[in-house]
Amino acid sequence: MALACGGNQKKESSSEGQNIEGFWNRIGTIQLVNGVAVDTAYIKDSENPKFKQVKVFKDGNMIWINNQKDSLLPWEGGMGGYGKYVVNSKDSITEDISHGTGWWGAAVKNYKDSLNVPAWRFGLKTDFHANVYSQKNNPDSEFAEYWERMPSLEPESKFDGAWKRVYEISYINGVAIDTTSVPNDALLDVKLFSNGHYTYQVDLTGLANRDENPAMYGGFGGYGTFVFDEEKSILTEYGEWGSGMSANENEPKTNPDNHQITFYNDDLYLQISKTSVGTLQNSGADARGLVYKRIK
């Protein structure tokens, strides 16, 4: 499958062409005729130029997320998915999507339950280059998504990789009063970090009742950028937009959320949000800590 017409692609080795690790930005859609690209429609020139879709591949884990809203749905944000991936070749990827947010989270849950399977498998037809790639979600489709690699914003840090929330800790006056494990069958909170970009998905379909609380059933997720001050152990996340129940949109670097970080080891860390005070009145706590474990 050829990439967009008229694009001047630099020569690269096959290893460069298959290096998909990192963040990608959806920039358009390629029209195909008999597998050959005949036209490219760019999002910036479309009727919805504010549409955003980001995808990240990291350490065998992937997340995609968009800001596509629908007033007919119970959640205010877009949708997204999380799963595992395997690169079969430069023109083939297999994705096993196990969780999601918004409309897609509900669809994945229904699919898994109806077939009693752990994930929804997709075989993607791809064409990878160093900084762009195309993706057909259906082998017979006459259209392919067109993606561009997002630039690195920060050097690689301790955070780069895939993480899952495994514990929550409640504090009063800085003293831990309760530690609760996060059951995988109730919710899945995953975060992927890479060179200054991050995205996360919190799937609540195992916890919320779709009929009683349809908005919560869609969970929530988000995309943004981050900076880690290793000397002060402060992680600053700048959220830009979200999915599911998260519909806020912010300009880059305008919505900082600071977290005090403690690394127990290279694969386990605690974050305490500096803005979480007063959010846990029901439990009597005045701060909340989240413990994340690296997904390997």
N, C-alpha and C positions, 0 to 999 in steps of 0.2 A: 504494500500500500504506500503510495507516494505521499509526501507531505505537501503542504500548501503550494499552490501554483506561484511561480515567480519568486519564491524564496531562495536567497543565496545561502546555501548551507555550506559551512566550512567542512573540510575533510577531517574525519576523526577516526581513531582506531576502533575496532569492534568493542574493546573493553570500555572505551569512553561512551560509546553508544548505548551500552547496557548499564551504565552507572546511573540508576534512577533515584538513588538516595537523596532526600531533601524535599523542599517545598516546590510546588508547581502551581501556576496560576492559569486558569482557563481563559483563553483570549479569543476563542471563536469556534466555528463549526466548519468542517470541510465537507463539501459535496463530492461524492464519488460516482463514477460511471465505469462499471466493469473493473472496479478496484483502482481506478486512476483518478486523481484529484482534478476536478474541472473548475471548482470555484471555492472561495473561502469567504464566509460571512463573519466579520469581526464584531465582537460584543460592543466595542466602543462606537461602532457605526450603526448599531441596531436600534430598535424602538425602546429597548430597555438597557441603556448604556451603564446604569448603576448596578446591573446584575453582577454578582461576584461568586466565584467558585474556586476553592483552593483544595489541593490534594497534597498529602505528604506520605512518603515512603521512608520508613526508618526501622532498621534492625528487624526486618520481617513483619513489621506492623504497618498498617496504613489507615489513614483517616481522610475522608473527603467531606466537605461542608460547603453549603451555599447559603445565600441570603434571600432566596426566593420565597416570598410571602404569598399567602392565599387567604383572603378574607373569609372564605367559606370553611376554613379549617379552625380547630379550637386553639391552636398554638399560634403565636404572633410572629415567630421567627421563621427561618428557612428550615432546611433539613440536612442530615448528614449520615454517614455510616462509618463503622469501624470494623476492621477484620485483619486477617493475615494474608500475606501474598507470597507468591513464588514466581521468580523470573525464569521462564522456561527457555526463552531465547530473545533475541532482539525484537522479534515480532510476535511474542506471545507471553502473556502474564495470566496466572490464575489467582483470583481473589476469593477468599472465603469470608463473606460478610456475616458477622455474628451479632452485631448490635447497631443501633442507630438512634437518631433523634428526629423529632418532628414526624412528618408523614412517613418518612422512610423507616424510622424506628418501629412504628406500628406495623408497617408492611413486613419487615424482617421478622418480627415477633410472630405474626400470623403465619408466615411461611414455615418457620421452624416448628411451630406447634402443630400445623396441619400435617407435616411429613415426619415429625419426630426426628429432626436432624439438628445438629449443633450449629450449622451455618448455611448460608445461601451461596452456592458456588457460581462464580462467573469466569468464563474463559474469554479473555480480552484479546482482540487482534490489535497489535501495536506496531508503531514504527518509531523507534527511539533514535535520537541524535544527542549531541552533547547538551544542547540548551533548549530543544523543543521536542515534542513527541505528539503523535496522534493516537487515538484510542477508539476502537469500534466496540461497543457494548454488546452488539449482536452480529454474528458473522455475516448475516445477509443484509445488514443495514447499508444504505447508500449515503450515510452520513457518519462522520467521525469527529469526536471532540478534539480540539486543538489546544495544546498546553505549552506554556513557556516556563522555563526554570526561573524561580525567584532568586534574586541575588542574596549572598550571605551578608548579614547585617552585623554579626558579632563573631569573634573567634569561637572555636569549639570550647564548650565548658563542661563542667561536671553534669549539667542537666541534659546535654544532648543525648537523645535516646527515647525510649518508650517507657512509660510509667503507669502503674495502676494503684489507686487508693486502696489501702488494706486496713487502716485503722482511723478512728476519730478520737480525739482527746479533748475533754472539756476542762477548762481552767477557771479557778477563782483566785484573784490576786496573785496570779502567776504560779499557782500550785495546781497540779493535775488532780482532778477529783473523780474522773471517770474515763476509762478507755474502752471503746467499743469496736469490735471487728466489723468489717464491712462484708456482708454475705454476697457472694458472687451471684446467687440466684435471685437476689432482690434488686441490686443495681450494679452497674459497671461504670466506674469513673476512670477514664484513661486520658493521658496527656502525652503528646509527642512534641519534643523540643528539637530544633535543629538550627544552628548558626543564627540565633536571634529571632527566629520565628517560633510560634507555638500554636497548637490547636488542641482542643479537648472535646470529649463527648461524655455526657452522663446519661446513660440509658436507664430509665425508671419503669420500663414496661413490666418488670418482674415485681415491682413494689406498688405501683398505682393501679387503681381500678379504672378501666377505660370508660365505663358508664358513669361512675360517680365523679371522677376527676379527669376528664379527657385532656385538659391542658397539661397536667402533670404527667400523664401517660406518655406524652411526647418528649419528656425529658428536656435537656438543654445542652448546648455546646457553644463553642466560640473560637474565633481566630484573633490573633494579635501578635505583638512582638514583645521581646523581653530583654532585660539586661540583668546580669548577675554580678553584684559587687562582692567578690570573694573575700576581700579584707573585712567588710562589715557584715558579711553573711546575709545580705539583703537581696532578695529576688524581686525585681519590679516588672510586673506584667502590664502591658498597655493593650487592653481589650479594644477591638475595633468593631466587630459585629458578631451576631450569633445565630443559633438555630433553636427550634423548639420553643420553649418558654422565654428564651433570651432574644429579645428583639431590639435591644439598644444598638445604636450605631454611633461611632465616635471617629473623629479624625485621628490619623496616626500620631502616637506619642502625646495624646491629650487626656488620657483616662488612666492614670497610674494606680496600680494596686500593689502595695508593698507587703512583702512577706518576710518575716524573720525565719532563717533557714538553719537547721541543724542536720548535718550529714552524720548518720550513725556509722555508715560505711559507704563505699562507692555505689551500692545498690539499694540503699534505704535512706530516706530523708524525711524530716518533719518540717512542715511549714505552718507558721502561725500568722494569719493575716493581721496587719496593723490596723485594718479597717473593720475587723469583725467584732469589736467591742459593742455590747448591747444587742447582739443579734440572737442570743440564746436565752432570752428571758424565761422561756418555758422551763428550762432545765436549771435556772438559777446561775448559770455560768456566765462569765464576762469575756471569755475568749475561747476560740476553737482552734485546735490543731489538727492538721491532716497529715497522715503518714502515707508516703508513696513508696512502692517497691518497684524496682526496675523489672521490666518484662524482657525475658531473654528467649 
